[in-house]
């Protein structure tokens, strides 16, 4: 697939603080019309929290108790059917795409998704963005009834990986139903990956996490979409790079230098058409956002790129494979600040496209 038109385009990270869906989605199409997305709107419903949002119809998850439990009647029969569904869907032998509907993200969990598909059907953008919570983040957040993280139970971990893969496939299929020519971009939101290697997860290996992300990413790509990973803290970027994702999204306002630590891996990633989504608008620092304008944001972008050019990576290679975004979702901001952040992202994208038009 041709991704040249992604150069210096703007893309959003999921959440928004609005309570009015129409108001929120109008902002989406006015600022991110080239790569529209469906916003997560937890102020409308707690079901839109990114942890809860993707657990719908996940075997072993009890929404009323908010934990995982394998000890109940018919569980193993249900689990066998779940794995059979997974294999059938991934083999692309799902008759009439009926099975994938069992793993839909319903309007009760994502009120804005239908707005996105309606927009795709009418406007036919080349790309559109969806998202899932990352398997490592979900598996280290959900616990069993004894308080033990799901990642330490092989069965629960597999359930999580495969449920998230199916949630991604469902989004891809719905976008392609709206426009068969579209290339969906599915973000894997992994904030917890910044904690990998710390004392909290000392017994979890990098290879284990890499393989979790790889399985989800490979599934996304096998259905004709691009896979991206989002981390809003410091991260061992070799893990997502080696997992085979197409895009890296980082908080470039605060942690751009961290990416340059892995310059050799980043260079190889870019040379293989990987994209860096620079989270250059500071949604995680409200004071910085209040003061920010396009000149300040452009200066931070320049510094972020320079960290890599100082490590010997060609500037044109970087720019040709760069996009811009906010540093994280805007859901925790006031509506006024969230709108400023999203509009700034569009403005810096337009400015950088003009500046680098000839290279």
C-alpha positions, -999 to +999 in steps of 0.1 A: +000+000+000+012+035-008+017+056+024+035+086+008+004+108+015+009+103+052+039+126+052+036+152+080-002+146+082-019+150+116-035+121+134-053+121+168-050+100+199-083+086+211-100+104+240-120+136+241-137+153+270-169+164+253-204+153+265-220+162+232-213+137+204-222+159+175-200+187+188-171+163+193-173+146+159-176+180+141-143+189+156-129+155+144-138+161+108-129+198+108-094+191+121-086+155+111-106+151+079-077+134+061-074+108+088-106+108+107-110+088+139-136+078+164-131+095+198-134+077+231-158+097+252-157+086+288-176+117+299-206+103+281-202+068+295-178+050+318-179+022+293-157+043+270-128+041+294-101+024+274-098-005+298-135-014+299-142-005+263-126-036+247-137-062+273-172-066+259-180-103+252-145-113+263-146-148+279-140-147+316-146-110+321-174-100+345-183-064+339-204-062+371-174-073+392-146-059+370-124-089+372-115-121+354-127-155+366-123-189+350-143-208+376-178-210+363-202-234+345-196-240+308-165-218+308-143-243+290-169-250+264-173-212+258-135-209+257-133-236+231-159-219+209-140-186+213-107-200+201-126-217+172-142-184+163-108-167+164-092-193+140-121-191+116-121-153+115-083-152+110-085-178+083-108-154+065-134-181+063-160-163+084-193-170+065-208-137+057-187-120+084-213-133+109-188-145+135-169-112+138-202-095+149-200-115+181-169-094+189-183-060+178-177-028+197-213-019+203-227+017+206-230+012+243-192+009+244-183+034+216-210+059+207-189+076+180-178+047+159-209+049+136-202+086+131-168+076+117-181+049+093-209+073+081-182+099+074-160+073+056-189+063+034-196+098+023-162+114+022-141+083+013-108+094+029-077+074+020-070+066+057-090+064+090-079+056+125-092+032+151-078+020+183-076-008+209-060-009+243-027-027+241-025-064+253+003-057+278-016-028+293-049-047+296-032-079+309-014-059+336-046-040+346-072-067+347-069-091+377-085-123+387-107-127+418-075-131+439-060-098+427-034-115+404-027-098+371-040-116+341-006-116+324+006-142+349-021-167+337-014-181+303-051-188+295-062-153+305-034-137+286-043-156+254-080-146+259-069-109+261-046-110+231-072-127+209-101-106+221-082-074+212-072-088+179-108-095+171-119-060+182-093-046+157-105-069+129-141-058+135-131-021+132-111-028+100-140-047+084-165-020+093-143+007+078-138-013+046-175-019+043-179+019+043-151+023+017-134-007+003-104+014-008-096+028+026-065+019+046-074+017+083-048+026+109-053+008+142-034+022+172-025-002+200-025+020+231+002+007+254+009+033+282+020+005+306+049-006+283+068+023+298+069+003+330+084-028+314+117-037+332+107-019+364+104-037+397+066-039+392+070-062+363+105-076+368+094-112+361+079-103+326+104-106+298+107-083+268+102-112+245+069-120+261+056-085+256+071-083+221+052-115+211+019-102+226+021-070+205+033-089+175+003-112+174-021-083+175+000-063+150+003-092+126-035-097+127-041-060+120-018-061+090-032-093+076-065-076+072-051-048+051-046-022+078-016-004+093-006-011+129+006+016+153+017+016+189+012+045+213+032+050+244+031+083+263+061+077+286+097+065+282+098+032+264+122+006+252+114+013+216+132-018+204+103-039+216+076-024+194+100-020+165+109-057+166+072-066+169+067-053+134+043-024+139+041+002+111+041+033+133+055+045+165+037+072+185+055+089+214+052+119+236+077+139+216+071+170+236+086+155+268+105+123+257+118+128+222+154+122+233+144+088+246+137+076+211+172+086+199+187+061+224+175+034+200+188+052+169+201+021+151+168+004+154+149+036+145+170+040+114+163+005+102+126+010+110+124+042+089+144+026+060+117-001+059+089+025+056+081+027+093+065+059+104+071+081+135+041+098+148+055+127+169+032+135+198+044+170+198+014+189+213+015+186+251-018+172+263-001+157+294+012+191+305-017+215+309+006+245+317+027+239+286-005+235+265-019+268+278+013+286+267+018+267+235+015+282+200+026+269+166+061+285+170+067+267+203+054+234+189+075+238+158+106+244+179+099+212+199+095+193+166+129+206+154+146+194+186+129+160+183+142+156+147+176+169+156+180+142+183+179+116+155+199+135+129+227+139+156+228+101+157+234+100+119+199+095+106+192+114+074+167+143+079+148+136+046+143+100+057+129+112+090+106+139+075+093+116+047+082+092+074+068+116+100+033+124+112+023+146+141-002+142+169-009+152+204+012+136+231-017+116+244-055+117+244-073+149+253-099+133+274-086+146+307-085+182+296-112+209+296-131+211+264-114+245+257-079+230+261-088+198+242-100+219+212-068+240+214-047+208+214-064+193+184-064+225+164-027+231+172-020+196+158-037+205+125-019+239+124+016+224+130+009+197+103+000+224+078+030+245+087+054+216+084+039+204+051+045+239+037+080+241+051+091+207+038+072+208+005+104+206-016+123+178+002 
